[in-house]
Amino acid sequence: TLFRSTYELKEETLDFTMGVPGVSVDREALVQEIMTRTAEGNYDPISSPLVTMDPEPVDLEAIREEIFAEPCEATIEVASDNSYTIVESVEGIDFDVAQAQQILDKAAAGAVASVPLNRTVPQNDTETFKALLFRDKLGQYTTDVGGTAARRSNVKLAAQKVDGTILMPGEVFSYNDTVGQRTEAAGFQEAPAYNNGETVQELGGGVCQGSSTLYCACLYANLEIVKRVNHTYVSSYVPLGMDATVSWGGPDYQFRNNTDYPIRIDASYSGDRVTFKIVGTKTSEFDVKITSETLEVLNPEPKTVNDPTQPVGYTKTEGLN
């Protein structure tokens, strides 16, 4: 009988029970003896020849490959509907192959040899991560929504499309991509909007109030602003310099989750007020103060244009206050 080496994974050690030498049938000699006896017509009982065998060497590289685990912190997987599942943390497991070989070389047959394990506990294990996930309000801003019923409907719809969006660390949010093209099929209505300094009726008029309100919330959350364009006029619903204009195929508002944890945008519309809140995990205390200062006032040069709908010789001067 031959006892092979076995191992057992313990909390702090990898315990090997060393194999012991044994005896086994010498198959090659036995086959040769049978063939010789048969050729001679000798069918007397045969004593099976035996051979002493040592246990096979322990393949430490193969065992390491089998038990090795890279340490991984807990995280989430986000679906297209912004639902998410927790991906549990993984404790790292490894051992020093060279050290283990030295320990086994010194171990007697049948003895138990303990090899130290290197276990790496992730900083954010599953329970810790669950407790931290979306725990803190990072920033919030509310604006009053006015204008026509169609405009108010557009602001509300845009907020609904943004609500619940989850961004992983390093991920960039795009307002245009999230809200989508402003079409009737998407539920948007025609409402006043600004185009090149003029007021026009446009599908989705008013959605800039959502992007501007979100921009303010991001400022107070101390998030990295990737892309932001101001209007050519002073907005009535946010303080000076805190607006963010958007247009499908034109300007976009984008920011990055520059925190170490996932963040979520909670958007709501109630009583003709729209609110954007950024929730995530605060790893340090901070305070944001925003001030506006007028550095210079630029007046456009007057421009005289012809109006073909008017009588010959009629002109109109634009750009004057």
Secondary structure, 3 states (H helix, E strand, C coil): CCECCEEEECCCEEEEECCECEEEECHHHHHHHHHHHHHHCCCCCCCCCEEEECCCCCCHHHHHHHHCECCECCEEEECCCCCEEEECCECEEECCHHHHHHHHHHCCCCCEEEEECEEECCCCCHHHHHHHCCCEEEEEEEEECCCCHHHHHHHHHHHHHHCCEEECCCCEEEHHHHHCCCCCCCCCCEEEEEECCEEEEEECCCHHHHHHHHHHHHHHCCCEEEECCCCCCCCCCCCCCCCCCCCCCCCCCEEECCCCCCEEEEEEEECCEEEEEEEECCCCCCCCCCCCCCCCCCCCCCEEEECCCCCCCCEEEECCC
